[in-house]
Amino acid sequence: MAKDKVAVPNILSAVNELKKNNLLPVYYFFGEDTYSIEAVIKEIEKSASQFITSDFDKETFYGDDRSLSDILNLALTFPFGSEKKLIICKEFEKIKDKKPLSRFAEAPPEFSIIIFYHNGSISNLRSEPYTTLLSKKFLFEAKELKGNNLVEWLISFAASRGKNLTRENAQFLIDISGENRAALEAQLEKMFTFLGENKDITLDVIKALSTSLKEYNIFDLQNAIGKKNKAAAIKIAFNLLENGSDPVFIVAMLTRYFTGLSRIRELNSIADMTEQTAARIVGTHPYYYKDHQSARKIYSEKNMADAVKALLKADVTIKTTSVDDKTLISMLIAEIIGSDS
């Protein structure tokens, strides 16, 4: 019988405590969302700065710099001239024996704040020191934001800078730039600077600025495939691959594209369906909905079935072979569009 999954507080709960001016003596952060971990560490540093008057009472180590016993002994030593000391241990996953941390976490000194930054996941949360850290409420997980949560974060981030970003435009930005929050923040920062006093982050602004480093984006590829323009589709796909797009991402976006196309005829039969609502159901931006409608007229039911089979085959190929990315994607496009183009 499988064990129940261990529930670990989200890193956002540490943020909530900071907002109440509650500083913990120990923080152990782990997970894939490095953006959140780095951001929260900065907030802890900011909150702790009021208690630290000497540079000697603030130190940062990496996993292979010092032994864990040395780091813990340092945390047990009184501050040089401050009320508290702050110790940050990055790359803590490199420490092989972490068990001594259990005893320290049972009764940490009040004059120390120590942060452990563990990149990636933890294989066994039921082992020590994680059981003790969890019981003492010192353990926090940083999960990557996905889907609606990532969209909400983008909207909130834009609002914090006095800018308006719609859900459709936020999703469009994610589709173009990917889900890495540091990259998304960098894209938004460019837009904030470009907009100046203007408030609205429009589709035109996103298209102009977020694709400035690429000749094409995934929507250009979808549009070329929707028109059955094989030469243009392969040219665009190769450009995307050369500029860092993953074939997994391309296959996923094309799968979403054809899933959306399959719904269009049913939506067209609904008399009071607005274009914006229809676009949301299809999974595209309203700006591109007319292109989707045109593509659906070009693709017959057999074409649609062939496209789904080709996408499934490509997905399996990615997971089971080491075929060259350009070969994989060009074969996929050829099978989707067929010989009648």
C-alpha positions in Angstrom: 0.0 0.0 0.0 1.4 3.4 -1.0 2.2 5.9 1.7 0.3 9.1 1.9 2.0 12.1 0.4 3.7 14.4 2.9 2.1 17.8 2.9 4.6 20.6 3.1 3.7 24.2 3.5 4.0 26.3 0.3 6.8 28.9 0.4 4.0 31.6 0.2 3.2 30.8 3.9 6.7 32.0 4.8 6.0 35.2 3.0 2.7 35.6 4.9 4.6 35.3 8.2 7.1 37.9 7.1 4.3 40.3 6.4 3.3 39.9 10.1 6.9 40.7 11.0 7.5 37.1 12.2 11.0 36.0 11.5 11.8 32.3 12.0 15.1 31.1 13.3 15.3 28.4 10.6 14.1 28.3 7.0 14.6 25.3 4.8 13.4 26.0 1.2 13.3 23.4 -1.5 11.7 22.9 -4.9 11.8 23.7 -8.6 10.7 27.3 -8.3 14.0 29.1 -7.9 12.4 32.4 -8.6 10.2 32.2 -5.5 13.1 31.0 -3.3 15.4 33.8 -4.4 12.6 36.4 -3.9 11.7 35.1 -0.4 15.3 35.1 0.6 15.6 38.7 -0.4 12.5 39.5 1.7 14.0 37.7 4.7 17.3 39.7 4.3 15.3 42.9 4.1 13.3 42.0 7.3 16.4 40.9 9.2 18.4 44.0 8.3 16.9 45.9 11.2 18.6 43.5 13.6 22.0 43.4 11.9 24.4 46.3 12.3 27.7 44.5 11.5 28.7 42.9 8.2 30.4 40.2 10.2 27.0 39.0 11.2 25.8 38.2 7.7 27.4 35.3 5.8 26.6 33.2 2.7 27.9 29.7 2.1 27.5 27.1 -0.6 27.1 23.4 -0.1 30.7 22.5 -0.8 32.2 25.5 1.1 31.9 24.3 4.7 30.8 21.2 6.5 27.3 21.2 8.1 28.9 21.1 11.6 30.9 24.2 10.8 27.8 26.1 9.6 25.7 25.0 12.6 28.5 25.9 15.1 28.7 29.3 13.5 24.9 29.7 14.0 25.4 28.8 17.6 28.0 31.5 18.1 26.8 34.9 19.4 26.7 37.8 16.9 29.7 39.9 16.5 28.0 43.2 17.3 24.3 42.9 16.2 21.1 41.7 17.8 21.0 38.8 15.3 23.1 37.1 12.7 22.0 35.9 9.3 23.5 32.8 7.6 22.4 31.7 4.1 23.4 28.2 2.9 22.9 27.8 -0.9 23.2 24.6 -2.9 22.4 22.7 0.4 21.4 19.6 -1.6 25.2 19.0 -2.0 25.5 18.3 1.7 25.4 14.5 2.0 24.7 14.0 5.7 22.0 16.5 6.7 20.8 14.6 9.8 22.7 16.8 12.3 20.3 19.6 11.3 17.5 17.7 13.2 19.1 18.3 16.6 19.8 22.0 15.7 16.2 22.5 14.6 14.8 21.2 17.8 16.2 24.2 19.7 17.8 26.8 17.5 19.3 29.9 19.1 17.1 33.0 19.2 20.0 35.2 17.9 20.4 33.4 14.6 18.5 33.3 11.4 19.7 30.5 9.1 18.4 29.8 5.6 18.9 26.5 3.8 18.4 26.7 0.0 17.9 23.2 -1.5 17.7 23.1 -5.3 15.1 20.6 -6.6 12.9 18.1 -4.9 13.5 15.9 -1.9 13.1 12.1 -2.5 12.1 11.1 1.1 10.3 13.7 3.2 9.7 11.1 5.9 13.4 10.9 6.7 15.5 13.3 8.9 16.0 16.1 9.1 12.9 16.8 7.1 10.5 15.2 9.6 11.8 17.5 12.4 11.9 20.6 10.2 8.3 20.0 9.2 7.2 19.5 12.8 8.9 22.7 13.8 7.3 24.5 10.7 10.7 25.4 9.2 10.2 23.4 6.0 8.8 25.1 2.8 8.3 23.9 -0.7 8.5 26.1 -3.8 6.5 24.6 -6.6 6.6 26.1 -10.1 3.5 28.1 -10.9 1.5 26.6 -13.8 -1.7 27.3 -15.7 -4.1 29.8 -14.0 -1.8 30.3 -11.1 0.9 31.6 -13.4 -1.6 33.8 -15.3 -2.8 35.3 -11.9 0.8 36.0 -10.9 1.5 37.9 -14.1 -1.6 40.0 -13.7 -0.7 40.7 -10.1 2.9 41.5 -10.9 1.7 44.0 -13.6 -0.8 45.5 -11.2 1.9 46.0 -8.6 3.6 48.3 -11.1 0.4 50.2 -12.0 -0.2 48.3 -15.3 -3.2 46.5 -16.6 -2.8 43.0 -18.1 -5.8 41.0 -19.2 -6.0 37.2 -18.7 -5.9 36.7 -22.5 -2.8 38.8 -22.9 -1.1 37.2 -19.9 -1.7 33.7 -21.4 -0.4 35.0 -24.8 2.8 36.2 -23.1 3.3 32.8 -21.5 2.7 31.0 -24.7 5.3 33.1 -26.5 7.9 33.4 -23.7 7.5 30.1 -21.8 6.7 29.5 -18.1 10.0 30.6 -16.5 9.1 33.4 -14.1 12.4 35.2 -14.3 12.1 35.4 -18.1 8.5 36.5 -17.8 9.5 39.2 -15.3 12.3 40.4 -17.6 9.7 40.6 -20.5 7.4 42.7 -18.3 10.1 45.0 -17.2 10.8 45.9 -20.8 7.1 46.6 -21.3 6.9 48.8 -18.2 9.8 50.9 -19.5 8.3 51.1 -23.0 4.9 52.1 -21.7 6.0 54.9 -19.5 2.8 56.5 -18.1 0.5 54.4 -20.2 -1.3 51.7 -18.2 -2.4 49.0 -20.6 -0.1 46.1 -21.7 -1.8 45.5 -25.0 -1.4 42.6 -27.5 0.6 44.8 -29.8 3.0 45.8 -27.0 3.5 42.1 -26.1 4.0 41.1 -29.8 6.5 43.9 -30.4 8.6 43.5 -27.3 8.4 39.9 -26.2 9.4 38.5 -29.6 12.2 41.1 -30.2 14.9 38.4 -29.9 13.1 35.9 -32.3 12.0 36.2 -35.9 8.9 34.1 -35.2 6.7 32.8 -32.4 4.6 29.7 -31.9 1.5 31.4 -33.2 3.2 32.1 -36.5 3.9 28.4 -36.7 0.2 27.5 -36.0 -0.9 30.0 -38.6 1.4 28.6 -41.3 0.2 25.0 -40.5 -3.4 26.3 -40.4 -3.0 27.5 -44.0 -1.2 24.3 -44.9 1.9 26.2 -46.0 4.5 23.5 -45.4 7.5 25.5 -46.5 6.7 28.4 -44.2 5.8 26.1 -41.3 9.2 24.3 -41.5 11.1 27.6 -41.8 9.3 29.0 -38.7 9.7 25.7 -36.8 13.5 25.6 -37.5 13.8 29.3 -36.4 12.0 28.4 -33.1 14.3 25.5 -32.5 17.4 27.6 -33.2 16.2 30.2 -30.7 15.7 27.8 -27.8 12.2 26.4 -28.2 11.9 22.8 -27.0 10.3 20.3 -29.4 8.2 19.1 -26.4 6.8 22.7 -26.2 6.1 22.8 -30.0 4.3 19.5 -29.9 2.3 20.5 -26.8 1.2 23.8 -28.4 0.3 22.2 -31.7 -1.8 19.6 -29.8 -3.6 22.4 -28.0 -4.1 24.1 -31.4 -5.8 21.1 -33.0 -7.8 20.4 -29.9 -9.1 24.0 -30.2 -9.8 23.6 -33.9 -11.9 20.5 -33.2 -14.3 22.6 -31.1 -14.9 25.4 -33.6 -17.8 23.9 -35.7 -19.8 23.2 -32.5 -19.1 26.8 -31.3 -20.2 28.3 -34.6 -23.6 26.7 -34.2 -24.2 28.6 -30.9 -26.1 31.8 -31.9 -25.2 34.0 -29.0 -21.5 32.9 -28.7 -19.2 36.0 -28.6 -15.9 35.8 -30.3 -14.0 36.5 -27.0 -15.8 33.6 -25.2 -15.3 31.3 -28.2 -11.6 32.1 -28.3 -11.3 31.3 -24.6 -13.0 27.9 -25.0 -10.8 27.1 -28.0 -7.7 28.2 -26.0 -6.4 31.0 -28.1 -6.3 34.8 -28.0 -9.3 36.6 -29.6 -6.9 38.2 -32.0 -6.2 34.8 -33.5 -9.7 33.3 -33.4 -10.4 34.3 -37.1 -7.3 32.4 -38.1 -8.6 29.4 -36.3 -11.9 29.6 -38.0 -10.2 29.8 -41.4 -8.0 26.8 -40.6 -11.0 24.7 -39.6 -12.5 25.3 -43.0 -9.3 24.0 -44.6 -8.9 20.9 -42.4 -11.3 18.1 -43.1 -12.3 15.6 -40.4 -9.8 13.1 -41.9 -7.1 15.9 -41.8 -7.9 16.5 -38.2 -7.7 12.8 -37.4 -4.3 12.5 -39.2 -3.0 15.5 -37.3 -3.9 14.0 -34.0 -2.2 10.7 -34.9 0.9 12.6 -36.1 1.1 14.6 -32.8 0.8 11.4 -30.8 3.5 9.7 -32.8 5.8 12.7 -32.3 5.1 12.7 -28.6 6.0 9.0 -28.3 9.1 9.6 -30.5 10.4 12.4 -28.2 10.1 10.1 -25.2 11.5 7.0 -26.6 14.2 7.9 -29.2 17.0 10.4 -29.7 15.9 11.6 -33.1 17.3 15.0 -34.2 14.9 17.9 -33.2 14.7 19.4 -36.7 14.1 16.0 -38.3 11.3 15.2 -35.8 9.5 18.5 -36.3 9.8 18.5 -40.1 8.4 15.0 -40.2 5.6 16.1 -37.9 4.7 19.1 -40.0 4.8 17.0 -43.2 2.4 14.4 -41.7 0.0 17.0 -40.4 -0.2 19.0 -43.6 0.0 16.0 -45.9 0.8 15.8 -49.6 -2.2 17.8 -50.7 -0.5 21.1 -49.8 
